[in-house]
Amino acid sequence: MTRFAPLLRHRLTQTIAIWLIAFGIYRFAIQPPIPSSLLTIYLGITTVVILLWVSSDDRGLNELKAPLTALFVERENRNVVGLRWLILILIPAFVGWQTYLRVVPRVEAPPELRSIHPAPPTTITFEGKTIDLQTAKNPFRDASGKPDAAALAAGKVVYGTHCVFCHGDALKANGIFADSLNPRPADFTDPGTIAQLQEGYLFWRIAKGGPGLPTEGKGWNSAMPGWEGTLKEEEIWQVILYLYDATGQHPREAGNQ
Amino acid sequence: MSRNRIALALIATVLTMVAAFTLAGPRTTRAAPSLAAEGKTIYAQRCEICHGENGDGKGPAAEIMFPKPRDFTFGEFKIRTTSSDSPPTDGDLIGVIGNGMPGSTMPAWKNVLSKDEIAAVAAYVKTFSDAFGGEAPQPIKAGNRVKPDGASVARGAQVFRDVQCFKCHGDAGRGDGPSALKLKDDYDNAIFPADLTQAWLFRGGGTANDIYMRIMTGMTGSPMPSFADALVDENGNPDEQKRWDLVNYVDSLSPDTAPEPQAAIILKPIDGDIPTEPAAVQWQSATLYYYPLVGEIMREPRDYTPSIKGVWVRGLYNSTDLGLLVQWDDRQQNTGAEGQPQDEIDVQFQTKVPEGAERPYFVYGDADHPVNLWTWTAGASVGVEQTGKGSDSVAPQAAQNLTTKSYYTAGRYSVVFRRSLNTGDAEDIALSSGVFVPIAFAASDGLRGETPGHGAISSWYQIYLGKPVPATNYVWIPVAVVVAAALEALLLWAVRRNAKRDA
């Protein structure tokens, strides 16, 4: 320990150590991580303060200067001379590399901004019948909201024969087509999807699909097919029952904002 | 009680427990009734919809699937590490349930079920057949893998010819061999040999060890036999080098994982002409992009299991033209003879560069948002520009501006599309550098009766013609380096002068 004591008391060691600790705190200890621009500002201020502190007395200034001066003027020790050349070459190389990154722009695809749950229309026309989405109730639930067992079983079959290729057996958006779609299909086990919605909303999305989205939702670029014409009204309500039952989610009640 | 005594008591307890577990020995492979009973509940909830209540593979969802869900009552399983007359080990069943069967609708249940639950389902699956009644099946022993170097791969290629793998899997391994199209499995369902260049779709996994097991044990119920008897030396003894050489060759044909589809195809301008020959050397300098395709499931007859799984795309452009080399694997060239559907590929653009995020419907556009299609069909073997306003209203344009050239070899189509960046035709997408343009792909395979609108399709991605970087930009790099070096020299000089003065 005594061997290292002089080294620990040395101002250059202390300066580097304090700077590294400060960097460690800013970079890893602060959660959530701060943006890199803010990190640069914090580190800049820290560096100035450390330099002010270390140069506030002659001893500190000399201890800081001596090794750096030695690095620049040493002629005998080949290791130090080698280190000097290494530093002298690396700094312009780094500057050149940073300049290259700035003058040759990298291209990235623009993010696809989309509204996740666009506002539904108040009513839709399904097979010629007008359905009010605000008040629509699932006909296969009793007054307490309990699903009808036969309808639930039928809903599972509807799911398996129509939805499973994209939304997956586990309803986690892990069907065999899911990786090939952009955006991915909805993950029904995610609390941010069906748990936030009324059953009428689901009816609309299933019946009308991506093509039925309002203009502000089209950024969705959804591959969801409109199932009107393929599924009957009861089948859509049945599969909705299954979606909630299989994931353990509950629909948001009408009027409960 | 002293502290020592407590410690002693704890150690004694732990040792007793370790001894108890060790002496109890490994779990027996015969399905314990309680485990199977637990598996039955999970089976009813998760598996029945495809594999059926009675394990006969006739669940309500089975109809739309290809390959079909397994019928467990036969006791035949494709993915085994046991010899071809043996049922699979528990580990084999657990592996298939856990990892799923890539390229089929069997998902990886390890993402949903716990290890114990999977073991319970495996135990229940065994109750459907008498095949598991006997002794616990033992896995075959694989010799040490031969180093997969060039020499081994080259020897493996010879073995591939010697034992006639190409008859089904094709000369380049794309599943297009002369026998490939007439195969049926034991249940009389059509079945196609694996495309060995797409190992991420191998049902039993794409690692070298997986490939070894499939070749050596065969895939029972399918036309893939065990090659254990063919891969032997002159004296009829197992030839592990020959076996691993073949494995190394097959393994060399494909990466293990699917290429990641990139959000945008980003092209750099070139100086020379855009080649029209698919084999032209310039294409090799262009970045390769892969886009997976899905089935067009909305129009009857709905195609849940399209034949073409993905397209590979390369692009080149210069000041006047854009060229796209599109390649895809297809087991047979179908030119539309005798009224059969023909093979087709479409590159989709939106007719106008969109201003917002709004896109046309990805299946051939819609009435409000027409798409500009670059269509190539195998029959005419020429490219046609079409306008799509939905699946049912796709029509050739009056003015044609495309140049195409194509060839088909060893199970793969290669088609080059070349067009002027700006044709002046209002129905055509006008391309310019520095703009992201939505692009999508569709392919149909005549062999499986697919037609445009009843085939494989991708969702929207983007293509970007990169702006050339002005030469003057590069000047700043040496300037920055010289300035940095000059500042260093100045610092060095100043420090040394001060040091000399101090001394």
Interface residues (C-beta under 8 A of the other chain):
Chain A: L68 T69 F72 V73 L88 I91 P92 A93 V95 G96 Q98 T99 Y100 V103 V104 P105 V107 E108 A109 P110 E112 L113 R114 K156 V157 Y159 G160 T161 V164 F165 C166 G168 D169 A170 K172 N174 G175 I176 F177 D179 S180 L181 N182 G210 P211 T215 K218 G219 N221 A223 P225 G226 T230
Chain B: R46 I49 C50 G59 P60 A61 E63 I64 G103 S104 T105 P107 W109 N111 V112 A258 P261 Q262 A263 A264 I266 Y291 P292 L293 V294 G295 I297 M298 Y304 G310 G356 A357 E358 R359 Y361 F362 D366 F436 S458 S459 W460 Y461 Q462 Y464 G466 V469 N473 Y474 W476 I477 P478 V479 A480 V481 V482 V483 A484 A485 E488 L491 L492 V495 R496 N498 A499
